[in-house]
Amino acid sequence: MATMGPQPIWRAVGQSVRGATHVRAAMPNQDAWRCLPESAEGPPLIVAVSDGHGSARSFRSHIGSAQAVDIAVGVLRELLEGQPQPLNLSAVKRTAEERLPGEIVRRWQEAVEQERREHPFTEAELQALTQRHGPKAVEDLEKNPRLAYGATLLVVLAAESFILYLQLGDGDILTVSESGEVARPLPDDTRLFADQTTSLCIPEAWRDFRIRFQALTGAPPALILLSTDGYANSFVNETAFLQVGGDIWDLLRAQGLEQVQASLVGWLTEASEKGSGDDITLALLCRTELLPAPEELAAQAALAESPIAPEEPPAPDESVAPPGNRRLWYDDPDFDEESSAPACSEAS
């Protein structure tokens, strides 16, 4: 068994931006994210990200995504609080795999049903749905009112002795090692392609969760990223998107967490404007004990501005440019703007 190093110190930052197409259409941001504790420091630290479908059929998905992240972090907090000490990791794993998806889905369904009772669908909402998709869409909604609130869900719980990953639907969870190696902790769901996604709104949604319980017998990831699909869809291919994980880790070590957090809005907004056009949410869980101390970063900045600094510093390395403004789909040399403009999808 590998020897554990110093206790990881986790901190979360994140940002959600309204997509360029939603800005033009005067639509709200359909994404949501949440972390517990509110200090965004752990362990334990829980982060949830949700993407409301945003289609005509899911006209209240911004409510559904907000409900999803609130419920997810609450359920995972209860999971931790309900465990005896010391933790029995096998019992935690079994409870997570067998009960968490069902509990999250049950509470989400109850929450959106309560919201619908308090705020029934309006005539304007139903007319807009009919005009877009015909009377059949209203019939489907009557059979399953949760369609109006449809959303995906990504959740990570970083505890002292384990990390738990959960995902329903599209979006991405990436891990980055201290050396910069990027990986996906969860298997692909081959049913997710084009505009198709699993969702909290479908019957028996708990069956579609992907879960991984990672007991920490060695070094945990240095960085974990959760993002809605609007981010990955802004890049020319999978390889380009995966490189973002290493880029952000390099920037964290060079500039610190606060500077990266301050840059997120600009990166994500540019990615949406020049890429997918969709809402984009990105949350980061970072091990801060691996980053330079603030005073070290301040000393480096002061040295760079001092008279003894080189008069002609080397040109910046373009390969580590901010991740939100490079290698997007419009950078593809074969890209044809007229024939390849992205269209709104059912699960946008």
C-alpha positions, 0 to 999 in steps of 0.5 A: 500500500502506498504511503500517504503524504501530508493531509490534503487541504482542499479549496473550491472556486468556480464560476458560471456564465450565461451563454452567448446565444442565451444573451442574444435570446434574453434567456437566463443562465440554465447552469448552477453550481454549489459547494459545501461548506460555504467557506469552500475549504475542506476536507470534507468539501462537496461541489456540485454542478448542474446544467439545465437543458434549456430547450423549449420542452425544458422551459424551467430547467434553470429552476431544475438545475438550482434544485439539483445542486442544492439537493446533491450537496445536502444529501452528500453532507448527510452521508458523511454526518451519518457515518460512525467514526472511524469511517468504514470505507466499505460501508461508505462505498456501499451506501454511496453506490446503492442509495445516493442516486435514488435519494438525490433523484427522489428529493429532486423530483419532490422539489420540482413537483412542489415548485410546480404546485406552487407555480403552475405552468402558465398559459404562455409557457404552454402556448410557446411549447405548442408553437415550437413542438406541437400539441404532442409536446404538451401531452408529454408534459402532462404525463411527466411534468418534470420534463420542464425542469430537466437537468444533468448533475456532476458531484465530487466529495473530497473527504479525508480518506476518499473521493467520491465522483457522481455524474448523471448526463453530459458534462465533464469531470477531470482529474489532474495529478501533481505532475500535470497528467489529466484523466477522467475518473468516470467511464464514458456513457456511450448513450451521450452523443450530439444533443442526447443526454440522460437527465434527472427528469426521466423515469428511473433516473437513478439507474443512469448515474455513474459513480466511482469511490476512490479510497485514498491509499496514495496521493490524491489528485492535485486538481479536480475540474467539473464543467458543463458541456458548454465548455468542452463543446467550445474546443476543436476536439477531445485532446484540446479540451483535456489539455485545459486541465494541465493548463489550469494546473500550470496557471495555479502554480504560477499565479495562485488560486486567487488570480485564476479565480479572478480570470474565470469569468473572462475565460468562460465568457470568451469560450462561449462567445467564440465556441459553443454559445452555451452557458458554461460553468467550471468548478475547481477543487484544488489542493492548496498545500501544493501551491506557492504561498501568497508571500512567495507569489508576491516576492516573485512579482516584486522581483519581476518589477525590480531594477535587477530583473532582466531588461528583455524577459523571454517571450511568453510561452503561447502553449500555456495561454489561458485555457478559455481562449485557445484551441477552440472549434473555430481554430480548426484549419478545416473549419467552415464558419457558414456550414459549421455554426453551432445550433441550439440543442435539446440539451443545450 
